[in-house]
Amino acid sequence: MADLLDRMRQNPAGDWTIRDVETVCRQYRIMCGPPRGGGSHYKVAHPMMAEKLTIPYKRPIKPVYIRKRVVFVEAVRAL
């Protein structure tokens, strides 16, 4: 899965789906929960991190969300 994370880092403007985000989150034991109550953003969190991310389900996912998630995963890996 590091390969998928590397590809996201190198090409944040790619045609990434929420499934790609979930796959990387699962690999690093990061919670990625679907929207509740009619929302459109997935919640990304880790118990050791104060920050929580929201990522829209809509495709394509904007590069800014992919970049933030890559930084988040790297911070979790550093713990």
The 8 nearest C-alpha neighbors of each residue, nearest first, counted from 0:
[[1, 2, 3, 23, 4, 26, 22, 5],
 [0, 2, 4, 3, 5, 23, 6, 26],
 [1, 3, 5, 0, 4, 6, 7, 23],
 [4, 2, 6, 0, 5, 1, 7, 23],
 [3, 5, 1, 7, 6, 2, 8, 0],
 [6, 4, 8, 2, 7, 3, 1, 9],
 [5, 7, 3, 9, 8, 4, 10, 2],
 [8, 6, 4, 11, 10, 5, 9, 3],
 [7, 9, 5, 6, 10, 11, 4, 69],
 [10, 8, 6, 7, 5, 11, 4, 12],
 [9, 11, 7, 12, 13, 8, 6, 62],
 [12, 10, 62, 7, 13, 65, 8, 66],
 [13, 11, 62, 10, 14, 61, 15, 65],
 [14, 12, 11, 10, 15, 7, 62, 59],
 [13, 15, 59, 16, 12, 60, 58, 11],
 [16, 14, 13, 60, 59, 19, 17, 58],
 [15, 17, 18, 19, 58, 60, 14, 20],
 [16, 18, 20, 19, 56, 21, 15, 60],
 [17, 19, 21, 16, 20, 22, 15, 23],
 [20, 18, 22, 16, 17, 21, 15, 23],
 [19, 21, 17, 18, 23, 22, 24, 16],
 [22, 20, 18, 24, 19, 23, 25, 31],
 [23, 21, 19, 25, 20, 24, 18, 26],
 [22, 24, 26, 20, 25, 21, 0, 19],
 [25, 23, 29, 21, 27, 26, 22, 28],
 [24, 26, 28, 22, 23, 27, 29, 21],
 [25, 27, 23, 24, 28, 22, 0, 29],
 [26, 28, 24, 25, 29, 23, 72, 76],
 [29, 27, 25, 26, 24, 30, 45, 23],
 [28, 30, 24, 45, 27, 25, 44, 31],
 [29, 31, 44, 43, 45, 32, 28, 24],
 [32, 30, 43, 42, 21, 29, 41, 24],
 [31, 33, 42, 41, 30, 43, 34, 44],
 [32, 34, 41, 35, 42, 31, 40, 39],
 [35, 33, 38, 41, 40, 39, 32, 37],
 [36, 34, 37, 38, 33, 39, 32, 41],
 [35, 37, 38, 34, 39, 33, 40, 41],
 [36, 38, 35, 39, 34, 40, 33, 41],
 [39, 37, 34, 36, 35, 40, 41, 33],
 [38, 40, 34, 55, 56, 37, 41, 57],
 [41, 39, 55, 54, 34, 56, 53, 38],
 [40, 42, 33, 54, 34, 32, 53, 55],
 [43, 41, 53, 32, 31, 52, 40, 44],
 [42, 44, 31, 52, 30, 51, 53, 41],
 [45, 43, 51, 30, 29, 42, 52, 31],
 [44, 46, 29, 48, 47, 30, 43, 75],
 [47, 45, 48, 44, 49, 29, 30, 50],
 [48, 46, 45, 49, 75, 78, 44, 50],
 [49, 47, 45, 50, 46, 44, 75, 51],
 [50, 48, 51, 47, 46, 45, 44, 52],
 [49, 51, 48, 52, 44, 45, 71, 43],
 [52, 50, 44, 43, 49, 53, 42, 48],
 [53, 51, 43, 42, 54, 44, 50, 68],
 [52, 54, 42, 41, 40, 43, 55, 51],
 [53, 55, 40, 41, 64, 56, 52, 42],
 [56, 54, 40, 57, 39, 41, 53, 60],
 [55, 57, 40, 39, 17, 54, 58, 41],
 [56, 58, 55, 59, 60, 39, 17, 16],
 [59, 57, 60, 16, 56, 15, 14, 61],
 [58, 60, 14, 61, 57, 15, 16, 13],
 [59, 61, 58, 15, 57, 62, 16, 55],
 [60, 62, 63, 64, 59, 12, 65, 11],
 [63, 61, 11, 12, 65, 64, 66, 60],
 [62, 64, 66, 65, 61, 67, 11, 60],
 [65, 63, 67, 62, 66, 61, 68, 54],
 [64, 66, 62, 68, 67, 63, 11, 69],
 [67, 65, 69, 63, 68, 64, 62, 11],
 [68, 66, 64, 70, 65, 69, 71, 63],
 [67, 69, 71, 65, 70, 66, 72, 64],
 [68, 70, 66, 72, 71, 67, 65, 73],
 [71, 69, 73, 67, 68, 72, 74, 66],
 [70, 72, 68, 74, 69, 73, 67, 75],
 [73, 71, 75, 69, 74, 70, 68, 76],
 [72, 74, 76, 70, 75, 71, 69, 77],
 [75, 73, 77, 71, 72, 76, 70, 78],
 [76, 74, 72, 77, 78, 73, 71, 48],
 [75, 77, 73, 74, 78, 72, 27, 71],
 [78, 76, 74, 75, 73, 72, 71, 70],
 [77, 75, 76, 74, 47, 73, 48, 72]]
